[in-house]
Amino acid sequence: MKIIAHQLGKRFEREWIFRNFSAEFSSGNTYAILGPNGSGKSTLMQVLWGQMIPSRGSVSYQINEKPIAISEVFQYVSIATPYMDLIDEFTLKEMVEFHFRHKSVRMALNTAQIMEAMNLSSSKDKPIRDFSSGMRQRLKLGLLFNTKSSMYFLDEPTTNLDSQAKDWYWQQLTKLPHEALIIIASNQVEEYPSSAIKIDILQFK
């Protein structure tokens, strides 16, 4: 899997969030997009996974050297962000079942095993609206970690996690397939491995 960004730029009205961003992201690598809060990391991530149209430049996708249409990219992507919506009316069990009606399970686990892997099985019948911010973030990450994908996007993944949950995050991150393409947007060194290929978004202001 490969993402090719060429001279990307994004602006809102007259303000450029980033511009002249060129990079290649390839399977088997982990990338860390770095920068302080408000620097444009989340916006760049949304452009890279195809949710947001760039104001300038282009982003293209390949698998086995063959191009993928932008309309098909969603099939290869798994995303976890603090601002990602969950369905508050669902219980945890219903949310997991709903997600995996649309996505493939990575390790052939059933619903109960997935909730156990999230360390949330005691809340299986609890409505999402009653989850704490930390539980919500663990659920989002748990869905990503258990989804079979070629590309994984994690935006500030340890937001709202306590120290125990951060340890869990690291355990799960290291279990992602080695052949996957992983992109982590972060302003904290403890969110990405030291071996990650680092890209400072402030270079593209």
Residue pairs with C-beta under 8 A, 6 or more apart in sequence:
1 26
1 27
1 61
1 62
1 63
1 76
1 150
1 151
1 180
1 181
2 24
2 25
2 26
2 27
2 61
2 62
2 63
2 181
3 24
3 25
3 48
3 59
3 60
3 61
3 151
3 181
4 24
4 59
4 60
4 61
4 62
5 21
5 22
5 23
5 24
5 25
5 47
5 48
5 57
5 58
5 59
6 22
6 57
6 58
6 59
6 60
7 20
7 21
7 22
7 56
7 57
7 58
8 18
8 19
8 20
8 21
8 22
8 44
8 47
8 54
8 56
8 57
8 58
8 59
9 16
9 18
9 19
9 20
9 21
9 54
9 55
9 56
9 57
10 16
10 17
10 18
10 19
10 40
10 43
10 44
10 47
10 52
10 54
10 55
10 56
11 17
11 19
11 55
16 205
17 40
17 43
17 44
18 40
18 43
18 44
18 201
18 204
18 205
19 56
19 204
19 205
20 57
20 204
21 44
21 57
21 201
21 204
22 57
23 199
25 31
25 48
25 181
25 183
26 181
27 150
27 179
27 180
27 181
28 178
28 179
28 180
28 181
29 181
29 182
29 197
30 182
30 183
30 184
30 192
30 193
30 195
30 196
30 197
31 182
31 183
31 184
31 196
31 197
31 198
31 199
32 184
32 185
32 186
32 191
32 192
32 196
32 197
32 198
32 199
33 41
33 44
33 45
33 183
33 184
33 185
33 186
33 199
33 201
34 41
34 186
34 187
34 198
34 199
34 200
34 201
35 41
35 187
35 200
35 201
35 202
36 187
37 187
39 187
39 201
39 202
39 205
40 201
40 205
41 155
41 156
41 185
41 186
41 187
41 201
42 81
42 83
42 155
42 156
42 185
43 52
44 185
44 201
45 81
45 153
45 155
45 183
45 185
46 52
47 53
47 54
47 59
48 59
48 153
48 183
49 73
49 77
49 79
49 151
49 153
50 59
50 61
50 70
50 73
50 74
50 77
60 67
61 67
61 68
61 70
61 73
61 76
62 68
63 76
63 150
68 76
76 149
76 150
76 151
77 149
77 150
77 151
77 152
77 153
78 103
78 143
78 144
78 147
78 149
78 151
78 152
78 153
79 144
79 152
79 153
79 155
80 140
80 141
80 143
80 144
80 153
80 154
80 155
80 157
81 140
81 153
81 154
81 155
81 156
82 137
82 140
82 155
82 156
82 159
82 160
83 155
84 140
86 95
86 128
86 136
86 139
86 140
87 94
87 95
87 98
87 128
88 127
88 128
88 129
89 127
89 128
89 129
90 98
90 127
90 128
91 124
91 125
91 126
91 127
91 128
92 115
92 120
92 123
92 124
92 125
92 126
92 128
92 131
92 139
93 111
93 115
93 124
93 125
95 128
95 139
95 143
96 111
96 114
96 115
96 143
97 111
99 143
99 147
100 111
100 114
100 146
100 147
103 143
103 147
103 148
103 149
104 147
104 148
105 114
105 146
105 147
105 148
106 145
106 146
106 147
106 148
106 149
106 177
107 146
109 117
109 146
112 121
112 124
114 142
114 146
115 121
115 124
117 142
117 145
117 146
117 172
118 138
118 139
118 141
118 142
119 138
119 165
119 168
120 135
120 138
120 139
120 142
123 131
123 135
128 136
128 139
131 139
132 160
133 160
134 160
134 161
134 162
134 165
136 160
137 157
137 158
137 159
137 160
137 161
137 165
138 161
138 165
138 168
141 154
141 157
141 169
141 172
142 172
144 152
144 154
145 172
145 173
145 175
145 176
149 180
150 180
150 181
151 180
151 181
151 182
151 183
152 176
152 180
152 181
152 182
152 183
153 183
153 185
154 173
154 182
154 183
154 184
154 185
154 191
155 184
155 185
156 185
156 186
156 187
156 188
156 191
157 169
157 173
157 184
157 186
157 191
158 165
158 166
158 169
158 188
158 190
158 191
161 169
166 190
173 182
173 193
176 182
184 191
184 192
184 196
186 192
